[in-house]
Amino acid sequence: MIWKFRHAVVRAPTESFAGGLTSAGLGEPDVRLARAQHAAYCEALHSCGLEVHALAPDERYPDGTFVEDTAIVTERVAITTRPGAPSRLGEVPSVAEALSRIRGDLYEIVAPGSVDGGDICEVDDHYFIGLSARTNDEGARQLINILRAHGYSASTINIRANRRLLHLKSGIAYLGERRLLLSSDFPVVPELSRYHLLRTPPDEDYAANCVRIYERVLIPSGYPHFAEMVRRLGLAAIPLDMSEFRKMDGGLSCLSLRF
């Protein structure tokens, strides 16, 4: 099961964090508060039983705390991505070095392909790949070939028409037992028809980016209806303040590579 993780790779926000890419329009983040929120996030990962591997912040890359975009790590293969934003390409080598120490040999997405890890939703042995402003068709093609060579299946979902969805996982999360959580405006596509679909209330769409780890679900704080939904599924909800990361278009899954 993809939510039964053992490791998490993280990177704390830099002093330059406010200089990162964003279209949220929610104001400038408080770096000190972002670091406190990140520390609480790491503690939550640790409390769920994960070994947390912290990379050093790099002031050259204000978006570097969103480490999920730089790699895709599965049980059988690890792949470094090629982020769709040119300013983020330099984040990949340090992540690759860390992953190689834990996992050994890595595959990679190469030009002209681009893939952001936030566009990849793992559902058991199947991978949904979001075609977005950051993940192009060539990147998806390369990723599908690598995944299929290692016994996985994969398919694409085009989210480019939905301007609210920066990444696929801005609006979808796997909660295990063939249950997919979708934001209220996530596109209805045939690829999802074989799963049990849950929807967030329209005013709680940000909560669609959540992370299941064993019998717990990390959720952003401030979304009581979604928290109750999680509890009705028999899972424990762990609310975490994500206010400063939301200002930079980030969510809970963005802050770690879990495997």
N, C-alpha and C positions, 0 to 999 in steps of 0.2 A: 504494500500500500504506500502511495507516495507521501502520505501524511505521517508515516512512521519514520521520522527523521532521527539522525544521530548527531549531525554536525550542523553548524551555522557559521558562515563567514560574514563578518560585519565590518563597517568602517564608520567611525564617528564623524559628525559634521566638522568641516573646517571653519576657520575664522572667515573665510571668503564665501561661506554657504549662501548668503543673500545674493551673491552674484550669479547664481545658477539660472538655469532655464525655467521659466514659468509662464503660464497664461492664466493662472488662477484669479488674479486680480484681488487678492485678499490682504495685500500689504506686505511689508518686509518682515521676514522672520527674525525672531530674537534668538541669536546664536546660543547664548547661555541657556535659554530654556530648551532649545532644540537638543543641546547636549544632555540635559537632564532627562528629557523624554527618551533620548536614544539609550541612555544608561538603564532606564526602567524597562525599555524594550529588551535589551540584552539580558537583564535579570529575569524577565519573563521567559525568554528562551531557555535560560539555564534552569529555571524552576520546572520546565517541562521535560528536563532530562537531556538537553542538547549540550554538547561541547561547543563552546563559543570561541571562534578564532577571530581575533580583532586585528585588522590591518591598520597601519599607521595612516592618519589623515594626510592628504597631499594638497597643499594650498593651490596648486595649479589647476585643480579640478573641483570646483565648488559643488558639482553634482555627484561627486564620488561616493557620498554616503548611500546613494541608491544603487548599491552594489549588485542587486538582482539583475540589472540590465546587462551585465558584462559576461554572463556565463549561463549555461544550462547544464545542470548536473543530475544525472539519473543513476539508477542502480548499476547500469551496465556501461555507461559512457559519459564522459565529461567533455563539454564543448565550450570554447570561448566564442563570444559573439563579436559582431562588428557593429557597434551602436550606430543608429541612424543619424544622430546629431554629431557633426564633425568635432565639436568641442569636447566630446566624451571619448574619442578614440584612445587617448592616452591613458585612460583608466584601466584598460584591459591588461597590460603586461604584468602589473603587480598582482592582480587577481590570478592570472595564469600561473605565476610563480608560486603563489600560496596553494592553489589547487593541485599543482603538480607534486607538491610535497605530500599532500594527503591522498591523492588519487592516481598519481602516475601520469601516463601519457594523455595528452589532450588532443581533441580534434578542434578545428577552427572554421569559422565563417570568413570567407575572403571576398575582397572586392571583385565585382561590383555589388555583391550581396550586402545587405544590412539586416541585422536582427537585434532587437532589444529583448532582453529576457522577460521584461514585463508583458510582452505579447505572447508568452508561452504558458498555457494552462495544462498541467499534467493531470490526467484522469486515469488512474491505474496505469495500464500499458498503452494508452492512447494519448496523443498530444494534439491539442488544438493550438493552431498558430494564427495569431491575429495579423492580418494585412493592414498596416496603419501608416501614419506619416513617418514612422521610425523603422518599420520592418517592411522591406520590399519583396516583390515576387521572387527575385533571384535568391535572396537570403532564405526565404521560405523553402525554395526548391532544394538548396544545399542542405538545410536542416532536415527536411523530410528524408533525403537520401541517407544521411548519417543515421537518423533514428531507425529507419527501416532496415539498414544493414545490421543493426543490433537488436532486431526482433520486436521493435515497436511499430505501431501504426500512427499515422498523423494525417491531419486534414487542416484546411485553412478556413478562416472566417474573416470576411472583409468588413472592417469596422470604420472605414474611411468616411462614410457618409454621416457618422455620428460624431459631431464635433466635441461632445463632452468626453468621449473616451479617448484619452491620450494613448493608452495601452489596452489590450484585450482584458487584462486583469484589473483594469479600472472598473469593470462591470461584471466580472465572473469569478467565482471561486468554487473549488471542489471541496465538498464537506464529507466525502466518503460515502460508502454504501450506495453508489450510483446517484447521489444527490448533488445537483449543481445549483448554486446560488447565483441569481442574476439580478442586476440592477433593474429598476422598473422600466427603463428605456432601452435595455439591451435588445438587439435585433433578434427576431424569431427566425431561426434558420433550421433547415431539415436535419443538420448534423447533430442537433441536441435532442431530437425526438425520442431517442432511446433512453433518456435519463429522466429522473424525477426532478422537475424544475421548481425552484422556490424563488420568489421575487421579494426584493426589499420594498418597503413603502416608498413612494416617490420622494418624500422629504428625508429619507435615510439612505439614499443611493450611495453615499460615500462609504457606508458600511459594507458594500458588496466586496470591497477589497479587504479580506480577512484571511487568517491563516489557521488551519486546523493542524494541531500537533497531538497525536494520540487522542485522548478523550477531552482535550481542551481546544478552545478556539480563541485566538487573539483577535479582538475586535476593537475598533476605535471607540473611545468613550463618547457618550452623549447621544446614543441611539438606542433608547429603551425598548422599542418594539422589536428591533432586530435581536437585541440581547435576550428577550423573552423567546423569540423564535429558536435561538440556539439552545436554550434550556429545554424547550419542548422536544427537541431532538435527542435529549438525553446527554447533552454535552455541557461542559462547564465553560462559561464565557469569562474571558479575562480582558476587561476593558483597559485600554491604554490611551493616554492623551497624545493625539497626533496633530495638534493645532499648527505647529510650526512647519511640519513636513507637508501638510495639506497646502500651505501657502506656496510651496514649491512643486505642486502637482504630484506629491508623493503619498504613498499609502503604506500599510503595514508590510505587505509582501515585498515592497521595493527595498526594504532596509536590510535584507539578508539573502544569502544563498543557502538554502536548506537542503540537506541530503543525508 
